[in-house]
Amino acid sequence: MSVRKLALKAALMTSIVAMPTLVHAADASKLSVGTATAARAGADQQDGSSLGGGVIIPLLALAAIVAGILVVLDNDDDPDSP
C-alpha cells in the first residue's frame, strides 16, 4: 500500500472516531425540552397496582428460558429423516 492510501485511511478512521465526540459537544440547548415554558406534570393514581410493576413480561421470559432448557436437554437423538 502506498503512503497516500495509508494516510487517507488514517484520516478517515480518525474522523470516524472523533465524530461522536464532536456531535456530543455541540450545543443542543435550543432543542432541549427543559427550556419549555409549559412542562407537563404527572398526576396521582387513585387505584395503583399492588404488585408495583409488570409481572407478565418477566414470567413470559422465565417460561421461555425454561422451555429453551427443556428443548436443549431433550434426549431425542434419533434422526428425523429416514
C-alpha positions as YAML, in Angstrom:
chain: A
units: angstrom
residues:
- id: 1
  name: MET
  ca: [0.00, 0.00, 0.00]
- id: 2
  name: SER
  ca: [1.18, 3.44, -0.75]
- id: 3
  name: VAL
  ca: [1.73, 6.07, 1.88]
- id: 4
  name: ARG
  ca: [-1.07, 8.16, 0.38]
- id: 5
  name: LYS
  ca: [-3.63, 5.36, 0.90]
- id: 6
  name: LEU
  ca: [-2.44, 4.76, 4.46]
- id: 7
  name: ALA
  ca: [-2.69, 8.48, 5.26]
- id: 8
  name: LEU
  ca: [-6.20, 8.60, 3.79]
- id: 9
  name: LYS
  ca: [-7.31, 5.58, 5.82]
- id: 10
  name: ALA
  ca: [-5.81, 7.07, 8.99]
- id: 11
  name: ALA
  ca: [-7.63, 10.36, 8.39]
- id: 12
  name: LEU
  ca: [-10.93, 8.56, 7.77]
- id: 13
  name: MET
  ca: [-10.58, 6.42, 10.89]
- id: 14
  name: THR
  ca: [-9.71, 9.47, 12.98]
- id: 15
  name: SER
  ca: [-12.79, 11.29, 11.72]
- id: 16
  name: ILE
  ca: [-14.99, 8.26, 12.41]
- id: 17
  name: VAL
  ca: [-13.70, 8.04, 15.98]
- id: 18
  name: ALA
  ca: [-13.85, 11.79, 16.63]
- id: 19
  name: MET
  ca: [-17.32, 12.43, 15.16]
- id: 20
  name: PRO
  ca: [-19.40, 11.22, 18.16]
- id: 21
  name: THR
  ca: [-17.36, 13.42, 20.48]
- id: 22
  name: LEU
  ca: [-17.84, 16.45, 18.28]
- id: 23
  name: VAL
  ca: [-21.56, 15.84, 17.95]
- id: 24
  name: HIS
  ca: [-21.93, 15.38, 21.70]
- id: 25
  name: ALA
  ca: [-20.06, 18.60, 22.38]
- id: 26
  name: ALA
  ca: [-22.33, 20.59, 20.07]
- id: 27
  name: ASP
  ca: [-24.75, 22.89, 21.84]
- id: 28
  name: ALA
  ca: [-28.26, 21.45, 21.66]
- id: 29
  name: SER
  ca: [-29.86, 23.72, 24.25]
- id: 30
  name: LYS
  ca: [-32.31, 25.06, 21.64]
- id: 31
  name: LEU
  ca: [-33.68, 21.55, 21.21]
- id: 32
  name: SER
  ca: [-33.87, 20.81, 24.92]
- id: 33
  name: VAL
  ca: [-37.23, 20.08, 26.50]
- id: 34
  name: GLY
  ca: [-36.06, 21.61, 29.79]
- id: 35
  name: THR
  ca: [-36.33, 25.12, 28.35]
- id: 36
  name: ALA
  ca: [-40.00, 24.70, 27.50]
- id: 37
  name: THR
  ca: [-42.30, 27.07, 29.35]
- id: 38
  name: ALA
  ca: [-45.22, 24.69, 29.83]
- id: 39
  name: ALA
  ca: [-43.88, 21.47, 31.31]
- id: 40
  name: ARG
  ca: [-46.32, 18.64, 31.89]
- id: 41
  name: ALA
  ca: [-46.69, 17.38, 35.44]
- id: 42
  name: GLY
  ca: [-47.59, 13.84, 36.46]
- id: 43
  name: ALA
  ca: [-50.93, 13.01, 38.04]
- id: 44
  name: ASP
  ca: [-51.58, 10.95, 41.16]
- id: 45
  name: GLN
  ca: [-53.05, 7.47, 40.78]
- id: 46
  name: GLN
  ca: [-56.17, 6.61, 42.70]
- id: 47
  name: ASP
  ca: [-56.13, 2.83, 42.15]
- id: 48
  name: GLY
  ca: [-52.47, 1.91, 41.91]
- id: 49
  name: SER
  ca: [-51.29, -1.61, 41.28]
- id: 50
  name: SER
  ca: [-50.44, -3.55, 44.42]
- id: 51
  name: LEU
  ca: [-47.78, -5.54, 42.54]
- id: 52
  name: GLY
  ca: [-45.61, -2.50, 41.94]
- id: 53
  name: GLY
  ca: [-44.75, -3.32, 38.34]
- id: 54
  name: GLY
  ca: [-45.33, -5.61, 35.43]
- id: 55
  name: VAL
  ca: [-45.25, -9.30, 36.22]
- id: 56
  name: ILE
  ca: [-46.36, -10.77, 32.92]
- id: 57
  name: ILE
  ca: [-43.21, -10.00, 30.93]
- id: 58
  name: PRO
  ca: [-40.77, -11.48, 33.49]
- id: 59
  name: LEU
  ca: [-42.97, -14.59, 33.76]
- id: 60
  name: LEU
  ca: [-43.00, -14.99, 29.97]
- id: 61
  name: ALA
  ca: [-39.23, -14.57, 29.89]
- id: 62
  name: LEU
  ca: [-38.81, -17.19, 32.60]
- id: 63
  name: ALA
  ca: [-41.12, -19.57, 30.73]
- id: 64
  name: ALA
  ca: [-39.13, -19.05, 27.53]
- id: 65
  name: ILE
  ca: [-35.86, -19.79, 29.34]
- id: 66
  name: VAL
  ca: [-37.26, -22.95, 30.90]
- id: 67
  name: ALA
  ca: [-38.67, -24.08, 27.53]
- id: 68
  name: GLY
  ca: [-35.29, -23.45, 25.90]
- id: 69
  name: ILE
  ca: [-33.52, -25.51, 28.55]
- id: 70
  name: LEU
  ca: [-36.01, -28.35, 28.10]
- id: 71
  name: VAL
  ca: [-35.54, -28.34, 24.32]
- id: 72
  name: VAL
  ca: [-31.75, -28.44, 24.68]
- id: 73
  name: LEU
  ca: [-31.79, -31.20, 27.28]
- id: 74
  name: ASP
  ca: [-34.28, -33.37, 25.38]
- id: 75
  name: ASN
  ca: [-32.85, -36.86, 24.74]
- id: 76
  name: ASP
  ca: [-34.21, -37.11, 21.22]
- id: 77
  name: ASP
  ca: [-31.07, -38.34, 19.44]
- id: 78
  name: ASP
  ca: [-32.89, -40.15, 16.65]
- id: 79
  name: PRO
  ca: [-32.65, -38.58, 13.18]
- id: 80
  name: ASP
  ca: [-35.86, -37.11, 11.76]
- id: 81
  name: SER
  ca: [-35.18, -38.22, 8.18]
- id: 82
  name: PRO
  ca: [-35.12, -41.91, 7.16]
...
